[in-house]
Amino acid sequence: MELRDESKLRLSGKLFVSFLKIGPTTFGGGYAILPVIDKEVTEYRKWLSSKEMSEITALSGAAPGGIGVNVAALAGYRIAGIPGLLSAVAGISLPTILIMLILCAAATGFSDNRYVQAALHGIKPTVVALIVYAAIRMRKQALYNPVTWGVAATCLILLLFFPIQPLFVLAIGIIIGMVAEASSASKSSNRMKQKHEQDKHHSM
């Protein structure tokens, strides 16, 4: 595979450049950056498959901290190990730090500017669209049977209508997933035992 043939140092350099370009798109929160990272890593660079990226996104959402940096760290590590992790995190963080320094320095003079306020009003719905787009792309890998749809619907209802911490919602999803997997493994084992008994009976 071409990816395996490249040295980790070379891959780390490419990761730094890619995430350095992605970093400025983090306006509006970490979820807004997910579709950009997904396209860069799976479609343009072809470093990871859509399934791998979906797993990384799920793990990053369950981990503490900003999801954009978490995704960069996990993707970088999966692609080029520790050097890749450090390069991806540095690349995605550096533009944000520089931009925030500039914005903080200019905030006093431009906070009441009508054009600045208008730009912020335009950014907010755009961020909503980016988050919905990321969710639709994740759906292809995450929602593939009635159980996964049920988990998603249950967690959404809990978040919308009950004062529950997101951490507990994540725990509920993890528990349901583990119970469903254990039940599926048990049914599969029973079917194999029944088949074995039937084969044994026919051979007698």
C-alpha positions in Angstrom: 0.0 0.0 0.0 1.4 3.5 -1.0 0.7 4.8 2.5 2.9 2.1 4.1 5.7 2.8 1.7 6.1 6.5 2.8 8.3 7.2 5.8 6.6 8.5 9.0 8.6 11.7 8.7 7.4 12.4 5.2 3.8 11.6 6.2 4.1 13.8 9.2 5.1 16.7 7.1 2.1 16.1 4.8 -0.1 15.9 7.8 1.2 19.1 9.2 0.5 21.0 5.9 -2.9 19.4 5.5 -4.1 20.3 9.0 -2.4 23.7 8.8 -4.8 24.4 5.9 -7.8 22.9 7.7 -7.2 24.8 11.0 -8.7 28.2 9.9 -12.0 26.5 9.1 -12.7 25.8 12.8 -14.8 28.9 13.1 -18.0 28.1 14.9 -16.8 25.1 16.9 -15.1 21.8 16.4 -18.0 20.0 14.7 -17.8 22.5 11.8 -14.4 21.2 10.9 -15.3 17.5 10.7 -16.5 17.4 7.1 -13.4 19.3 6.0 -11.1 16.8 7.8 -13.1 13.9 6.4 -12.8 15.1 2.8 -9.0 15.8 3.2 -8.2 12.5 4.9 -10.5 10.0 3.0 -11.2 11.6 -0.4 -8.3 13.8 -1.3 -5.3 12.1 0.5 -6.9 8.7 0.8 -5.0 8.1 4.0 -8.0 6.4 5.8 -11.2 4.8 4.8 -14.6 6.2 5.5 -15.1 3.5 8.1 -11.9 4.3 9.9 -12.7 8.0 9.9 -16.2 7.3 11.3 -14.6 5.3 14.2 -12.1 8.1 14.9 -14.9 10.6 14.9 -17.0 8.5 17.4 -14.0 8.1 19.7 -13.1 11.7 19.5 -16.7 12.7 20.4 -16.6 10.5 23.5 -13.2 11.8 24.7 -12.8 15.0 26.7 -11.6 18.1 24.9 -12.3 19.8 21.5 -13.5 17.2 18.9 -11.5 18.9 16.1 -8.2 18.5 17.9 -9.1 15.0 19.1 -9.9 13.9 15.5 -6.6 15.4 14.3 -4.7 13.6 17.0 -6.3 10.2 16.4 -6.1 10.5 12.6 -2.5 11.6 12.8 -1.6 8.7 15.1 -3.4 6.2 12.8 -1.6 7.5 9.8 2.0 8.1 11.1 2.2 7.1 14.7 3.3 9.6 17.4 5.1 11.9 14.9 1.8 12.0 12.9 -0.2 12.8 16.1 2.1 15.7 17.0 2.2 17.1 13.5 -1.6 17.0 13.0 -2.2 18.6 16.4 0.4 21.3 15.8 -1.0 22.0 12.3 -4.6 22.3 13.3 -3.9 24.4 16.4 -1.4 26.9 15.1 -3.7 28.9 12.8 -6.4 29.0 15.5 -3.9 30.4 18.1 -2.6 33.0 15.7 -6.1 34.1 14.5 -7.4 34.3 18.1 -4.4 36.5 19.1 -5.3 38.9 16.2 -9.0 38.8 17.0 -8.4 39.5 20.7 -6.1 42.4 19.9 -8.7 43.9 17.5 -11.8 43.0 19.5 -12.0 46.3 21.4 -12.0 48.4 18.2 -14.3 46.3 16.0 -16.7 44.6 18.4 -19.5 47.1 17.6 -18.7 47.3 13.9 -21.9 46.6 11.9 -20.1 44.6 9.2 -18.3 42.5 11.8 -21.7 41.7 13.5 -23.2 41.0 10.1 -20.4 38.6 9.3 -20.9 36.8 12.6 -24.7 36.5 11.9 -23.8 34.8 8.6 -21.3 32.4 10.1 -23.8 30.9 12.6 -26.2 29.3 10.1 -23.3 28.2 8.0 -21.9 26.4 11.0 -25.2 24.6 11.5 -25.1 23.5 7.9 -21.6 22.1 8.3 -22.6 20.2 11.4 -25.6 18.7 9.7 -23.5 17.8 6.7 -21.0 16.0 9.0 -23.8 14.1 10.7 -25.2 13.0 7.4 -21.8 11.7 6.3 -21.3 9.8 9.6 -24.8 8.3 9.3 -23.7 6.0 6.5 -21.2 4.3 8.8 -22.9 4.7 12.2 -26.6 4.0 11.5 -26.9 0.6 9.8 -29.5 -1.4 11.7 -32.6 -0.9 14.0 -30.4 -0.9 17.2 -28.1 1.9 16.0 -31.1 4.0 14.9 -32.8 3.3 18.2 -29.7 4.4 20.2 -29.4 7.6 18.1 -33.1 8.4 18.6 -33.0 7.7 22.3 -29.9 9.9 22.9 -31.4 12.7 20.8 -34.6 12.7 22.8 -32.6 12.7 26.1 -30.5 15.6 25.0 -33.5 17.7 23.7 -36.0 17.1 26.4 -34.1 16.2 29.6 -31.5 18.0 31.6 -28.9 15.3 31.2 -25.2 15.6 30.8 -23.7 14.5 27.5 -21.3 12.2 29.3 -24.2 10.2 30.6 -25.7 10.0 27.1 -22.4 8.7 25.8 -22.4 6.1 28.6 -26.0 5.0 27.7 -24.9 4.6 24.1 -21.9 2.5 25.1 -23.9 0.2 27.4 -26.6 -0.4 24.8 -24.0 -1.1 22.2 -22.2 -3.6 24.4 -25.5 -5.3 25.4 -26.5 -5.6 21.7 -23.2 -7.0 20.8 -23.3 -9.6 23.6 -26.9 -10.6 22.6 -25.9 -10.9 19.0 -22.8 -13.1 19.9 -25.0 -15.3 22.1 -27.6 -15.8 19.3 -24.8 -16.6 16.9 -23.3 -19.2 19.3 -26.7 -20.8 19.8 -27.2 -21.1 16.1 -23.8 -22.8 15.7 -24.6 -25.2 18.5 -28.0 -26.1 16.9 -26.3 -26.6 13.5 -23.7 -28.8 15.1 -26.3 -30.9 16.9 -28.3 -31.2 13.6 -25.2 -32.3 11.7 -24.4 -34.8 14.4 -27.9 -36.2 14.4 -27.9 -36.6 10.6 -24.6 -38.4 10.7 -25.9 -41.0 13.1 
